[in-house]
Each structure stands twice: as structure tokens, then as C-alpha cells.
């Protein structure tokens, strides 16, 4: 399941990603009040507002999103900058919850994770 999720996320295969989700999946992104329910809502968000995650990398076994660095970000050498720590909730072979925690400064240090990755 994890390999399929990582492959779909990194290629931004939104259809493939949402097929891994149960019909009552929830998706949240603390500290924002974003709360989605169901694969259709997740798909719509990922293709619109969430499309900024296209080109990101994930680092298993913890799902760590490292988003491509932009010129306006501190990491000007290119590569990827820490963006979120994702916790998946599973039931059997389906995802029932996607929780993307955005407090990278605190969380990444707590888990001894890098705040940036080379390109």
C-alpha cells in the first residue's frame, strides 16, 4: 500500500491515489481548517488548490512531503524543501484518513528528519 501511495503521489497520479481511498476517506491539513470527505472531494482539491504539491517527493517509512523549492523559498539551490508530515490511516488495504501536518519546523526536528533534500 505504501509503495503504491508513494508512486501515485510522486507522479501526481490523482486518479491512482484516490482509488486507494475508501469512499468515506477524510483528508485534513492541520493547522488549516481544511477538511475533505470522500475521494471525489480529495481529487477536486488535489487538481485545483492542492496542485502545488505536484513534483513533490515522499520519504517512507514516514510519509514526508518535500516540495520542489521555488526561487522565493530559502532553498535557492533547487532541490526540495520540507512541506508536511503525512499520517495515513488504513483499514485493510484502503486509506480511510490522510492527515498532513504542516508544522515542519517542529515535527521534522522531533523525528530527526531533514528540512531540505538535494535535487
N, CA, C and O atoms as a GROMACS GRO file, in nm:
protein
  476
    1UNK      N    1   0.083  -0.119   0.000
    1UNK     CA    2   0.000   0.000   0.000
    1UNK      C    3   0.087   0.125   0.000
    1UNK      O    4   0.064   0.219  -0.076
    2UNK      N    5   0.189   0.125   0.087
    2UNK     CA    6   0.276   0.242   0.097
    2UNK      C    7   0.348   0.270  -0.035
    2UNK      O    8   0.356   0.384  -0.078
    3UNK      N    9   0.399   0.165  -0.098
    3UNK     CA   10   0.469   0.183  -0.227
    3UNK      C   11   0.374   0.239  -0.332
    3UNK      O   12   0.413   0.325  -0.411
    4UNK      N   13   0.251   0.191  -0.335
    4UNK     CA   14   0.153   0.240  -0.433
    4UNK      C   15   0.119   0.386  -0.405
    4UNK      O   16   0.106   0.465  -0.499
    5UNK      N   17   0.104   0.422  -0.279
    5UNK     CA   18   0.072   0.560  -0.242
    5UNK      C   19   0.188   0.653  -0.283
    5UNK      O   20   0.165   0.757  -0.345
    6UNK      N   21   0.310   0.614  -0.249
    6UNK     CA   22   0.427   0.696  -0.283
    6UNK      C   23   0.438   0.713  -0.434
    6UNK      O   24   0.459   0.824  -0.483
    7UNK      N   25   0.424   0.604  -0.510
    7UNK     CA   26   0.436   0.612  -0.656
    7UNK      C   27   0.329   0.703  -0.714
    7UNK      O   28   0.359   0.785  -0.801
    8UNK      N   29   0.205   0.691  -0.668
    8UNK     CA   30   0.096   0.774  -0.720
    8UNK      C   31   0.117   0.921  -0.682
    8UNK      O   32   0.094   1.010  -0.763
    9UNK      N   33   0.161   0.947  -0.558
    9UNK     CA   34   0.181   1.085  -0.514
    9UNK      C   35   0.295   1.151  -0.592
    9UNK      O   36   0.281   1.264  -0.639
   10UNK      N   37   0.407   1.081  -0.604
   10UNK     CA   38   0.524   1.142  -0.670
   10UNK      C   39   0.503   1.165  -0.819
   10UNK      O   40   0.563   1.256  -0.876
   11UNK      N   41   0.418   1.086  -0.884
   11UNK     CA   42   0.388   1.109  -1.025
   11UNK      C   43   0.263   1.196  -1.040
   11UNK      O   44   0.218   1.224  -1.151
   12UNK      N   45   0.208   1.237  -0.929
   12UNK     CA   46   0.085   1.315  -0.919
   12UNK      C   47  -0.027   1.250  -1.000
   12UNK      O   48  -0.100   1.316  -1.075
   13UNK      N   49  -0.038   1.118  -0.983
   13UNK     CA   50  -0.145   1.038  -1.042
   13UNK      C   51  -0.264   1.044  -0.946
   13UNK      O   52  -0.283   0.955  -0.864
   14UNK      N   53  -0.342   1.150  -0.957
   14UNK     CA   54  -0.452   1.176  -0.864
   14UNK      C   55  -0.557   1.065  -0.873
   14UNK      O   56  -0.612   1.025  -0.770
   15UNK      N   57  -0.585   1.016  -0.992
   15UNK     CA   58  -0.681   0.905  -1.006
   15UNK      C   59  -0.630   0.782  -0.933
   15UNK      O   60  -0.705   0.717  -0.860
   16UNK      N   61  -0.502   0.749  -0.953
   16UNK     CA   62  -0.443   0.634  -0.886
   16UNK      C   63  -0.444   0.650  -0.734
   16UNK      O   64  -0.469   0.555  -0.661
   17UNK      N   65  -0.416   0.770  -0.689
   17UNK     CA   66  -0.416   0.798  -0.546
   17UNK      C   67  -0.554   0.780  -0.485
   17UNK      O   68  -0.569   0.718  -0.380
   18UNK      N   69  -0.654   0.835  -0.550
   18UNK     CA   70  -0.788   0.828  -0.493
   18UNK      C   71  -0.848   0.690  -0.503
   18UNK      O   72  -0.942   0.659  -0.429
   19UNK      N   73  -0.800   0.605  -0.592
   19UNK     CA   74  -0.851   0.467  -0.596
   19UNK      C   75  -0.802   0.387  -0.476
   19UNK      O   76  -0.858   0.282  -0.445
   20UNK      N   77  -0.699   0.436  -0.408
   20UNK     CA   78  -0.650   0.370  -0.287
   20UNK      C   79  -0.736   0.406  -0.166
   20UNK      O   80  -0.720   0.348  -0.059
   21UNK      N   81  -0.826   0.503  -0.182
   21UNK     CA   82  -0.904   0.556  -0.070
   21UNK      C   83  -1.043   0.494  -0.062
   21UNK      O   84  -1.108   0.467  -0.163
   22UNK      N   85  -1.086   0.472   0.061
   22UNK     CA   86  -1.221   0.424   0.084
   22UNK      C   87  -1.320   0.538   0.058
   22UNK      O   88  -1.281   0.654   0.064
   23UNK      N   89  -1.443   0.506   0.030
   23UNK     CA   90  -1.544   0.607  -0.004
   23UNK      C   91  -1.566   0.710   0.106
   23UNK      O   92  -1.606   0.823   0.078
   24UNK      N   93  -1.540   0.674   0.231
   24UNK     CA   94  -1.559   0.768   0.342
   24UNK      C   95  -1.427   0.827   0.393
   24UNK      O   96  -1.418   0.871   0.507
   25UNK      N   97  -1.324   0.826   0.308
   25UNK     CA   98  -1.194   0.880   0.346
   25UNK      C   99  -1.207   1.025   0.391
   25UNK      O  100  -1.287   1.101   0.337
   26UNK      N  101  -1.127   1.062   0.490
   26UNK     CA  102  -1.118   1.202   0.532
   26UNK      C  103  -0.977   1.252   0.503
   26UNK      O  104  -0.881   1.175   0.504
   27UNK      N  105  -0.967   1.380   0.478
   27UNK     CA  106  -0.841   1.444   0.440
   27UNK      C  107  -0.834   1.576   0.514
   27UNK      O  108  -0.922   1.661   0.498
   28UNK      N  109  -0.730   1.595   0.594
   28UNK     CA  110  -0.716   1.722   0.666
   28UNK      C  111  -0.571   1.767   0.663
   28UNK      O  112  -0.480   1.690   0.634
   29UNK      N  113  -0.552   1.895   0.694
   29UNK     CA  114  -0.420   1.956   0.685
   29UNK      C  115  -0.400   2.055   0.800
   29UNK      O  116  -0.400   2.177   0.778
   30UNK      N  117  -0.384   2.002   0.923
   30UNK     CA  118  -0.363   2.094   1.037
   30UNK      C  119  -0.238   2.179   1.016
   30UNK      O  120  -0.138   2.127   0.968
   31UNK      N  121  -0.239   2.305   1.049
   31UNK     CA  122  -0.334   2.377   1.133
   31UNK      C  123  -0.449   2.441   1.055
   31UNK      O  124  -0.531   2.509   1.116
   32UNK      N  125  -0.457   2.421   0.923
   32UNK     CA  126  -0.567   2.480   0.846
   32UNK      C  127  -0.698   2.409   0.879
   32UNK      O  128  -0.697   2.295   0.926
   33UNK      N  129  -0.808   2.475   0.854
   33UNK     CA  130  -0.938   2.416   0.882
   33UNK      C  131  -0.986   2.328   0.765
   33UNK      O  132  -1.102   2.288   0.762
   34UNK      N  133  -0.898   2.299   0.671
   34UNK     CA  134  -0.932   2.214   0.557
   34UNK      C  135  -0.978   2.077   0.605
   34UNK      O  136  -0.906   2.011   0.680
   35UNK      N  137  -1.096   2.035   0.563
   35UNK     CA  138  -1.149   1.904   0.597
   35UNK      C  139  -1.228   1.855   0.477
   35UNK      O  140  -1.330   1.913   0.441
   36UNK      N  141  -1.180   1.747   0.415
   36UNK     CA  142  -1.247   1.691   0.298
   36UNK      C  143  -1.296   1.551   0.332
   36UNK      O  144  -1.237   1.483   0.416
   37UNK      N  145  -1.403   1.509   0.266
   37UNK     CA  146  -1.452   1.374   0.287
   37UNK      C  147  -1.490   1.314   0.152
   37UNK      O  148  -1.565   1.372   0.074
   38UNK      N  149  -1.435   1.195   0.127
   38UNK     CA  150  -1.464   1.123   0.004
   38UNK      C  151  -1.359   1.146  -0.103
   38UNK      O  152  -1.302   1.255  -0.112
   39UNK      N  153  -1.331   1.044  -0.184
   39UNK     CA  154  -1.230   1.054  -0.290
   39UNK      C  155  -1.259   1.166  -0.391
   39UNK      O  156  -1.165   1.228  -0.441
   40UNK      N  157  -1.385   1.191  -0.421
   40UNK     CA  158  -1.417   1.296  -0.519
   40UNK      C  159  -1.372   1.433  -0.470
   40UNK      O  160  -1.315   1.511  -0.546
   41UNK      N  161  -1.397   1.463  -0.342
   41UNK     CA  162  -1.353   1.592  -0.286
   41UNK      C  163  -1.201   1.602  -0.282
   41UNK      O  164  -1.144   1.707  -0.310
   42UNK      N  165  -1.135   1.491  -0.246
   42UNK     CA  166  -0.988   1.490  -0.243
   42UNK      C  167  -0.934   1.512  -0.384
   42UNK      O  168  -0.841   1.591  -0.403
   43UNK      N  169  -0.991   1.444  -0.482
   43UNK     CA  170  -0.948   1.458  -0.622
   43UNK      C  171  -0.963   1.603  -0.668
   43UNK      O  172  -0.870   1.659  -0.726
   44UNK      N  173  -1.078   1.664  -0.642
   44UNK     CA  174  -1.102   1.803  -0.683
   44UNK      C  175  -1.001   1.897  -0.620
   44UNK      O  176  -0.945   1.984  -0.688
   45UNK      N  177  -0.976   1.881  -0.489
   45UNK     CA  178  -0.879   1.967  -0.420
   45UNK      C  179  -0.739   1.950  -0.477
   45UNK      O  180  -0.668   2.047  -0.500
   46UNK      N  181  -0.699   1.823  -0.499
   46UNK     CA  182  -0.564   1.797  -0.548
   46UNK      C  183  -0.542   1.850  -0.689
   46UNK      O  184  -0.431   1.890  -0.723
   47UNK      N  185  -0.645   1.852  -0.770
   47UNK     CA  186  -0.632   1.902  -0.907
   47UNK      C  187  -0.641   2.054  -0.915
   47UNK      O  188  -0.606   2.112  -1.017
   48UNK      N  189  -0.688   2.117  -0.808
   48UNK     CA  190  -0.701   2.264  -0.808
   48UNK      C  191  -0.606   2.324  -0.705
   48UNK      O  192  -0.488   2.345  -0.735
   49UNK      N  193  -0.655   2.353  -0.586
   49UNK     CA  194  -0.574   2.420  -0.483
   49UNK      C  195  -0.452   2.339  -0.440
   49UNK      O  196  -0.348   2.398  -0.410
   50UNK      N  197  -0.463   2.208  -0.438
   50UNK     CA  198  -0.352   2.124  -0.393
   50UNK      C  199  -0.249   2.094  -0.499
   50UNK      O  200  -0.152   2.022  -0.473
   51UNK      N  201  -0.268   2.147  -0.620
   51UNK     CA  202  -0.176   2.113  -0.730
   51UNK      C  203  -0.034   2.164  -0.708
   51UNK      O  204   0.057   2.126  -0.781
   52UNK      N  205  -0.015   2.249  -0.608
   52UNK     CA  206   0.120   2.295  -0.576
   52UNK      C  207   0.209   2.184  -0.524
   52UNK      O  208   0.331   2.200  -0.516
   53UNK      N  209   0.149   2.071  -0.487
   53UNK     CA  210   0.228   1.956  -0.441
   53UNK      C  211   0.281   1.873  -0.556
   53UNK      O  212   0.358   1.780  -0.534
   54UNK      N  213   0.241   1.903  -0.679
   54UNK     CA  214   0.293   1.832  -0.796
   54UNK      C  215   0.445   1.848  -0.798
   54UNK      O  216   0.497   1.958  -0.778
   55UNK      N  217   0.516   1.741  -0.823
   55UNK     CA  218   0.662   1.744  -0.825
   55UNK      C  219   0.726   1.721  -0.690
   55UNK      O  220   0.847   1.732  -0.676
   56UNK      N  221   0.645   1.689  -0.589
   56UNK     CA  222   0.699   1.663  -0.455
   56UNK      C  223   0.753   1.522  -0.446
   56UNK      O  224   0.724   1.435  -0.529
   57UNK      N  225   0.833   1.501  -0.344
   57UNK     CA  226   0.887   1.367  -0.314
   57UNK      C  227   0.836   1.325  -0.178
   57UNK      O  228   0.809   1.408  -0.092
   58UNK      N  229   0.823   1.193  -0.159
   58UNK     CA  230   0.786   1.137  -0.029
   58UNK      C  231   0.898   1.048   0.020
   58UNK      O  232   0.961   0.977  -0.058
   59UNK      N  233   0.922   1.052   0.150
   59UNK     CA  234   1.025   0.969   0.210
   59UNK      C  235   0.963   0.869   0.306
   59UNK      O  236   0.929   0.905   0.418
   60UNK      N  237   0.946   0.742   0.264
   60UNK     CA  238   0.896   0.642   0.358
   60UNK      C  239   1.006   0.602   0.456
   60UNK      O  240   1.122   0.630   0.424
   61UNK      N  241   0.982   0.542   0.570
   61UNK     CA  242   0.851   0.487   0.609
   61UNK      C  243   0.757   0.593   0.663
   61UNK      O  244   0.635   0.576   0.655
   62UNK      N  245   0.810   0.703   0.717
   62UNK     CA  246   0.721   0.816   0.747
   62UNK      C  247   0.694   0.884   0.614
   62UNK      O  248   0.784   0.893   0.530
   63UNK      N  249   0.576   0.929   0.594
   63UNK     CA  250   0.546   0.997   0.469
   63UNK      C  251   0.574   1.145   0.486
   63UNK      O  252   0.496   1.219   0.546
   64UNK      N  253   0.687   1.184   0.433
   64UNK     CA  254   0.733   1.321   0.445
   64UNK      C  255   0.727   1.384   0.308
   64UNK      O  256   0.790   1.336   0.213
   65UNK      N  257   0.653   1.491   0.297
   65UNK     CA  258   0.645   1.561   0.169
   65UNK      C  259   0.756   1.663   0.162
   65UNK      O  260   0.771   1.747   0.251
   66UNK      N  261   0.832   1.655   0.056
   66UNK     CA  262   0.934   1.755   0.029
   66UNK      C  263   0.896   1.819  -0.104
   66UNK      O  264   0.907   1.757  -0.210
   67UNK      N  265   0.852   1.943  -0.097
   67UNK     CA  266   0.804   2.012  -0.216
   67UNK      C  267   0.921   2.077  -0.289
   67UNK      O  268   1.016   2.125  -0.228
   68UNK      N  269   0.911   2.077  -0.421
   68UNK     CA  270   1.012   2.143  -0.503
   68UNK      C  271   1.035   2.284  -0.454
   68UNK      O  272   0.939   2.357  -0.426
   69UNK      N  273   1.160   2.322  -0.443
   69UNK     CA  274   1.191   2.458  -0.398
   69UNK      C  275   1.168   2.556  -0.511
   69UNK      O  276   1.200   2.530  -0.627
   70UNK      N  277   1.114   2.669  -0.475
   70UNK     CA  278   1.092   2.777  -0.571
   70UNK      C  279   1.192   2.888  -0.541
   70UNK      O  280   1.247   2.893  -0.431
   71UNK      N  281   1.214   2.976  -0.635
   71UNK     CA  282   1.312   3.083  -0.616
   71UNK      C  283   1.279   3.172  -0.497
   71UNK      O  284   1.369   3.235  -0.442
   72UNK      N  285   1.154   3.180  -0.458
   72UNK     CA  286   1.117   3.266  -0.346
   72UNK      C  287   1.138   3.198  -0.212
   72UNK      O  288   1.121   3.261  -0.107
   73UNK      N  289   1.175   3.072  -0.212
   73UNK     CA  290   1.194   2.997  -0.088
   73UNK      C  291   1.341   3.006  -0.047
   73UNK      O  292   1.427   3.035  -0.130
   74UNK      N  293   1.370   2.982   0.080
   74UNK     CA  294   1.508   2.992   0.128
   74UNK      C  295   1.606   2.898   0.058
   74UNK      O  296   1.724   2.930   0.047
   75UNK      N  297   1.559   2.782   0.011
   75UNK     CA  298   1.649   2.685  -0.051
   75UNK      C  299   1.666   2.720  -0.199
   75UNK      O  300   1.597   2.664  -0.284
   76UNK      N  301   1.757   2.812  -0.230
   76UNK     CA  302   1.773   2.861  -0.366
   76UNK      C  303   1.856   2.769  -0.454
   76UNK      O  304   1.865   2.792  -0.575
   77UNK      N  305   1.916   2.666  -0.397
   77UNK     CA  306   1.998   2.575  -0.476
   77UNK      C  307   1.914   2.475  -0.554
   77UNK      O  308   1.970   2.388  -0.620
   78UNK      N  309   1.785   2.484  -0.547
   78UNK     CA  310   1.699   2.383  -0.608
   78UNK      C  311   1.671   2.275  -0.505
   78UNK      O  312   1.682   2.300  -0.385
   79UNK      N  313   1.636   2.158  -0.551
   79UNK     CA  314   1.606   2.052  -0.457
   79UNK      C  315   1.465   2.064  -0.403
   79UNK      O  316   1.377   2.121  -0.467
   80UNK      N  317   1.445   2.009  -0.284
   80UNK     CA  318   1.313   2.004  -0.224
   80UNK      C  319   1.320   2.055  -0.081
   80UNK      O  320   1.418   2.033  -0.010
   81UNK      N  321   1.214   2.123  -0.038
   81UNK     CA  322   1.205   2.179   0.096
   81UNK      C  323   1.092   2.107   0.170
   81UNK      O  324   0.987   2.078   0.112
   82UNK      N  325   1.113   2.079   0.298
   82UNK     CA  326   1.014   2.011   0.380
   82UNK      C  327   0.881   2.085   0.375
   82UNK      O  328   0.878   2.208   0.383
   83UNK      N  329   0.773   2.011   0.361
   83UNK     CA  330   0.641   2.073   0.350
   83UNK      C  331   0.539   2.014   0.446
   83UNK      O  332   0.455   2.087   0.499
   84UNK      N  333   0.543   1.881   0.470
   84UNK     CA  334   0.440   1.820   0.555
   84UNK      C  335   0.485   1.683   0.602
   84UNK      O  336   0.567   1.616   0.540
   85UNK      N  337   0.428   1.643   0.714
   85UNK     CA  338   0.442   1.507   0.764
   85UNK      C  339   0.304   1.444   0.750
   85UNK      O  340   0.207   1.491   0.810
   86UNK      N  341   0.294   1.338   0.669
   86UNK     CA  342   0.165   1.277   0.640
   86UNK      C  343   0.148   1.150   0.724
   86UNK      O  344   0.236   1.064   0.728
   87UNK      N  345   0.035   1.142   0.788
   87UNK     CA  346  -0.004   1.021   0.862
   87UNK      C  347  -0.123   0.962   0.789
   87UNK      O  348  -0.227   1.026   0.777
   88UNK      N  349  -0.107   0.839   0.740
   88UNK     CA  350  -0.217   0.769   0.674
   88UNK      C  351  -0.288   0.680   0.774
   88UNK      O  352  -0.224   0.613   0.855
   89UNK      N  353  -0.419   0.680   0.769
   89UNK     CA  354  -0.499   0.586   0.848
   89UNK      C  355  -0.549   0.480   0.751
   89UNK      O  356  -0.608   0.511   0.648
   90UNK      N  357  -0.524   0.353   0.785
   90UNK     CA  358  -0.560   0.243   0.696
   90UNK      C  359  -0.665   0.153   0.759
   90UNK      O  360  -0.671   0.138   0.881
   91UNK      N  361  -0.747   0.094   0.674
   91UNK     CA  362  -0.840  -0.011   0.712
   91UNK      C  363  -0.827  -0.118   0.605
   91UNK      O  364  -0.875  -0.101   0.493
   92UNK      N  365  -0.761  -0.228   0.640
   92UNK     CA  366  -0.734  -0.330   0.540
   92UNK      C  367  -0.640  -0.274   0.434
   92UNK      O  368  -0.531  -0.226   0.466
   93UNK      N  369  -0.681  -0.281   0.310
   93UNK     CA  370  -0.596  -0.232   0.200
   93UNK      C  371  -0.646  -0.099   0.144
   93UNK      O  372  -0.620  -0.067   0.028
   94UNK      N  373  -0.717  -0.021   0.227
   94UNK     CA  374  -0.766   0.108   0.182
   94UNK      C  375  -0.729   0.218   0.281
   94UNK      O  376  -0.716   0.195   0.401
   95UNK      N  377  -0.713   0.338   0.227
   95UNK     CA  378  -0.684   0.456   0.310
   95UNK      C  379  -0.816   0.514   0.357
   95UNK      O  380  -0.906   0.540   0.277
   96UNK      N  381  -0.828   0.533   0.489
   96UNK     CA  382  -0.950   0.593   0.544
   96UNK      C  383  -0.925   0.734   0.598
   96UNK      O  384  -1.019   0.806   0.631
   97UNK      N  385  -0.798   0.773   0.607
   97UNK     CA  386  -0.765   0.907   0.655
   97UNK      C  387  -0.629   0.951   0.606
   97UNK      O  388  -0.534   0.873   0.607
   98UNK      N  389  -0.620   1.075   0.562
   98UNK     CA  390  -0.493   1.137   0.522
   98UNK      C  391  -0.481   1.263   0.606
   98UNK      O  392  -0.561   1.356   0.593
   99UNK      N  393  -0.380   1.267   0.692
   99UNK     CA  394  -0.356   1.380   0.781
   99UNK      C  395  -0.220   1.438   0.749
   99UNK      O  396  -0.117   1.376   0.775
  100UNK      N  397  -0.219   1.557   0.692
  100UNK     CA  398  -0.094   1.623   0.654
  100UNK      C  399  -0.064   1.735   0.752
  100UNK      O  400  -0.129   1.840   0.750
  101UNK      N  401   0.033   1.713   0.839
  101UNK     CA  402   0.070   1.811   0.940
  101UNK      C  403   0.177   1.904   0.882
  101UNK      O  404   0.282   1.857   0.837
  102UNK      N  405   0.151   2.033   0.884
  102UNK     CA  406   0.236   2.130   0.816
  102UNK      C  407   0.340   2.198   0.904
  102UNK      O  408   0.418   2.278   0.853
  103UNK      N  409   0.344   2.169   1.031
  103UNK     CA  410   0.441   2.232   1.121
  103UNK      C  411   0.577   2.164   1.106
  103UNK      O  412   0.624   2.095   1.196
  104UNK      N  413   0.638   2.183   0.990
  104UNK     CA  414   0.761   2.110   0.958
  104UNK      C  415   0.876   2.146   1.051
  104UNK      O  416   0.955   2.058   1.087
  105UNK      N  417   0.888   2.271   1.090
  105UNK     CA  418   1.000   2.310   1.178
  105UNK      C  419   1.002   2.225   1.304
  105UNK      O  420   1.107   2.172   1.340
  106UNK      N  421   0.891   2.212   1.372
  106UNK     CA  422   0.886   2.136   1.497
  106UNK      C  423   0.885   1.986   1.474
  106UNK      O  424   0.959   1.912   1.538
  107UNK      N  425   0.800   1.940   1.381
  107UNK     CA  426   0.784   1.797   1.361
  107UNK      C  427   0.908   1.730   1.302
  107UNK      O  428   0.947   1.622   1.346
  108UNK      N  429   0.969   1.794   1.204
  108UNK     CA  430   1.084   1.732   1.140
  108UNK      C  431   1.202   1.723   1.237
  108UNK      O  432   1.276   1.624   1.236
  109UNK      N  433   1.218   1.823   1.321
  109UNK     CA  434   1.324   1.817   1.422
  109UNK      C  435   1.296   1.706   1.522
  109UNK      O  436   1.388   1.634   1.562
  110UNK      N  437   1.170   1.693   1.563
  110UNK     CA  438   1.132   1.589   1.660
  110UNK      C  439   1.165   1.449   1.609
  110UNK      O  440   1.206   1.363   1.686
  111UNK      N  441   1.147   1.427   1.478
  111UNK     CA  442   1.173   1.296   1.418
  111UNK      C  443   1.311   1.288   1.351
  111UNK      O  444   1.341   1.190   1.283
  112UNK      N  445   1.393   1.391   1.371
  112UNK     CA  446   1.527   1.396   1.313
  112UNK      C  447   1.523   1.379   1.161
  112UNK      O  448   1.599   1.300   1.105
  113UNK      N  449   1.434   1.454   1.096
  113UNK     CA  450   1.417   1.448   0.951
  113UNK      C  451   1.480   1.574   0.890
  113UNK      O  452   1.480   1.680   0.952
  114UNK      N  453   1.532   1.561   0.769
  114UNK     CA  454   1.593   1.678   0.703
  114UNK      C  455   1.489   1.779   0.660
  114UNK      O  456   1.380   1.741   0.617
  115UNK      N  457   1.521   1.908   0.669
  115UNK     CA  458   1.431   2.013   0.625
  115UNK      C  459   1.445   2.042   0.476
  115UNK      O  460   1.365   2.116   0.419
  116UNK      N  461   1.547   1.985   0.413
  116UNK     CA  462   1.560   2.001   0.268
  116UNK      C  463   1.632   1.878   0.212
  116UNK      O  464   1.703   1.807   0.282
  117UNK      N  465   1.609   1.856   0.082
  117UNK     CA  466   1.672   1.746   0.009
  117UNK      C  467   1.737   1.803  -0.116
  117UNK      O  468   1.685   1.897  -0.175
  118UNK      N  469   1.849   1.747  -0.156
  118UNK     CA  470   1.910   1.795  -0.280
  118UNK      C  471   1.823   1.757  -0.401
  118UNK      O  472   1.739   1.668  -0.393
  119UNK      N  473   1.846   1.826  -0.513
  119UNK     CA  474   1.768   1.794  -0.633
  119UNK      C  475   1.809   1.660  -0.691
  119UNK      O  476   1.754   1.618  -0.793
   0.00000   0.00000   0.00000
